[in-house]
């Protein structure tokens, strides 16, 4: 899991390797780890997902848990 911290990225580009670094984004990957980075998990997939926390508020049981930054 990664948390975006780059305030220089101000708009969504549809390039996951770039967009995951945008401030307010969280990035979660399921599956195969990159061996060159020291990862040991082996899987048939490597599936990355991004959630933009600063654009869309997150709710849990109707209560806001994360809003705009």
C-alpha positions as CSV (number, residue, x, y, z in Angstrom):
1,X,0.0,0.0,0.0
2,X,1.2,3.5,-0.8
3,X,0.1,7.0,0.1
4,X,0.5,9.8,-2.5
5,X,2.5,12.8,-1.3
6,X,3.4,14.6,-4.5
7,X,1.6,18.1,-4.4
8,X,3.0,18.9,-7.9
9,X,0.6,16.5,-9.5
10,X,-2.6,18.4,-9.8
11,X,-4.8,16.4,-12.2
12,X,-5.6,12.8,-13.0
13,X,-3.7,11.5,-16.1
14,X,-5.0,7.9,-16.4
15,X,-1.4,6.7,-15.9
16,X,-1.5,4.6,-12.7
17,X,2.3,4.8,-12.2
18,X,2.0,8.6,-12.1
19,X,-1.5,9.1,-10.6
20,X,-0.7,6.9,-7.5
21,X,1.7,9.5,-6.4
22,X,-0.8,12.4,-6.4
23,X,-1.4,13.9,-2.9
24,X,-4.6,12.5,-1.4
25,X,-4.4,9.2,-3.3
26,X,-3.9,5.8,-1.7
27,X,-2.6,2.9,-3.8
28,X,-3.1,-0.8,-3.1
29,X,-1.7,-3.7,-5.1
30,X,-2.9,-7.3,-4.8
31,X,-0.8,-10.1,-6.2
32,X,2.8,-10.6,-7.4
33,X,5.5,-8.6,-5.8
34,X,8.4,-7.0,-7.7
35,X,11.5,-9.2,-7.1
36,X,13.9,-6.3,-7.9
37,X,12.4,-4.4,-5.0
38,X,12.8,-7.2,-2.5
39,X,9.3,-8.6,-2.7
40,X,8.7,-12.3,-2.1
41,X,5.0,-12.8,-2.8
42,X,4.3,-14.9,-5.9
43,X,1.0,-14.8,-7.7
44,X,-0.5,-15.0,-11.2
45,X,-1.7,-11.3,-11.0
46,X,-0.4,-7.9,-10.1
47,X,-3.4,-5.7,-9.8
48,X,-3.1,-2.0,-8.7
49,X,-6.0,0.1,-7.5
50,X,-6.1,3.8,-6.6
51,X,-8.6,5.7,-4.4
52,X,-8.6,9.5,-4.5
53,X,-9.4,10.5,-0.9
54,X,-9.3,14.2,-1.6
55,X,-11.9,14.1,-4.4
56,X,-14.5,11.7,-3.1
57,X,-15.3,11.6,0.6
58,X,-15.2,8.1,2.1
59,X,-18.1,6.9,4.3
60,X,-18.4,3.9,6.7
61,X,-21.8,3.1,8.1
62,X,-23.0,6.6,7.0
63,X,-20.2,8.4,8.9
64,X,-17.4,10.3,7.1
65,X,-14.0,8.8,7.8
66,X,-12.0,10.8,5.2
67,X,-13.0,14.0,3.4
68,X,-11.4,16.7,1.3
69,X,-7.8,17.6,2.0
